[in-house]
Amino acid sequence: MNIPKDLFYTKDHEWARIDGDTAYIGITDYAQHSLGDITFVELPKKSEELKQSRYCATVESVKAASEVYAPLSGKVLSNNEQLAAHPELINQSAYEKGYFFSMQISNEAEKEKLMDAVSYERYLEGLAK
Amino acid sequence: MSYTPHTQEDIKQMLSAIGAKSIDDLFQDIPAALAPKSFNIPAPKSEFVVTQILHKLSLKNATNLVNFVGGGFYDHFIPASVEAIVSRPEFYTAYTPYQPECSQGWLQAIYEYQSIICQLTALDVSNASLYDGGTALFEAMMIAIRQTGRKKIILDSGVNLIYRTMLYTYTKNLSVEFIEIPVAHGQSSREELVKYLDDKTAAVILQNPNFFGAIDDHTDIVEKVHKFGALAIASVYPVSLGMLKSPGEMGFDIATGEGQSLGIPLFFGGPYLGFMAVKSQLVRQMPGRIVGATVDSDGKRGFVLTLQTREQHIRRQKATSNICSNEALCALRAAVFVSLLGREGLKELAEHNYSKAEFAKEQLSRISGVQVKRSSPTFNEFTVLLPKGADEVVHRMIDKGFACGFPLGRFYKGMDNYLLIAVTEKRTKEEIRRLVDSLEAVL
């Protein structure tokens, strides 16, 4: 399972790449693998205000629609328009080309509630048992 | 006659099996205040007596009237072959084709139906059918609201009043803003429609032919609607598409309609068939089922319900719509009917409707005091102005063997003397001449 060291993770399998007050958001390799072929994503609108742990996007695979929760609070800067025509990018490149959207973080302290790569890996091991 | 087969002994045995002493004991969980005090139903009658009562009731219906009533539902001829094909038990008894491995025939039939609706409307994707023309139009409006994130709807009052009432009723507790554009039994009023268009408009809803039978080319309106980022929705009469410009050709984003005219009897008001077709970019917002064609692991062609993730059983409260069932058997009738007619047959059918209505117009305009409205071309339905109340005329024409039309005063204020007359391919020239003679006598 691919778990990059420089990202932050949630228990619901979202990741955040934090760079100053900007963050890129997506779902983890574990999540895309569990869902199987992803067929559609519904992304938040630009300028939408998101709240940590609240619903922000939907991922559809062949027979399921799963909700995605915002890892952090803040405003949506832009969403990954490539996903509309190529949702398979999430399967192929969960942490790079398959990111969902970028956001401006409104509360840096919320980072404390996220896991680092080591904790997330341990969390996944727990799920496997 | 008892309609339940259980003897007292049966009931006793069943009760004892579950440990209840009596029927009251069985229902003791229902609080006395909520239990019905009486079912208020008459004593049972024998099957023979019931048949007699119902037969007597049915004699109150005038069944042999020559029908000139339209208003959204039309008396078209249905070839016997339609009935023969749809009565096959494989079609008649099948229900939900969720398991493609045992429903290929059904799924293919629905797929063919969808293809026919796409061809008729010249739009990209059709669903597997909806309840009726009114619910289809409501669902189309909701697509526009979801897609645009706006809540203002501009509604042409040339849209069937039954449909308009449904739009209002279904959205009573939603904050949808309606602007209804008055229409004077001619074509859509461009000036008025355009006046209300802005960047808050979700959709403009039009009907062709409209409730007064007027046909129109809405291309210019659709263009303006798109300039404001709104959607254009058309409710159409499918038989008319055999000769009229299609919604797709006019640029409409969504077309809906009542499919009753495609091989479905009038049935005293239903079940009918709602159809819907959309441009491909709206497919994820579309309600109901969609059957798609694919290939299996051996490369063989197969059919499945696609995009199920839009639906209730997966999306729960976030589903695009709560409409869950479809009108599969009615949709099948439509598919069979159109397939039997073929491209040329449908064209011919439309032409018959048009020319017989024109003949009726010409004949009716010879009656002194009757004015045939000619403010716009019509398909198979048109408005006439009578020298007296249309309601009374309709009643008196029943005695002469005619259902002569729909009195517009029932739906439109101040139009008590207006009668809406529909002429389908079933009406012979002789029947039309007799209608004219009888009307002359009644006036």
Chai-1 contact restraints between the chains, C-beta under 6 A:
chainA,res_idxA,chainB,res_idxB,connection_type,confidence,min_distance_angstrom,max_distance_angstrom,comment,restraint_id
A,E60,B,T309,contact,1.0,0.0,6.0,A-B,restraint_1
A,A65,B,T309,contact,1.0,0.0,6.0,A-B,restraint_2
A,A65,B,I314,contact,1.0,0.0,6.0,A-B,restraint_3
A,A65,B,R315,contact,1.0,0.0,6.0,A-B,restraint_4
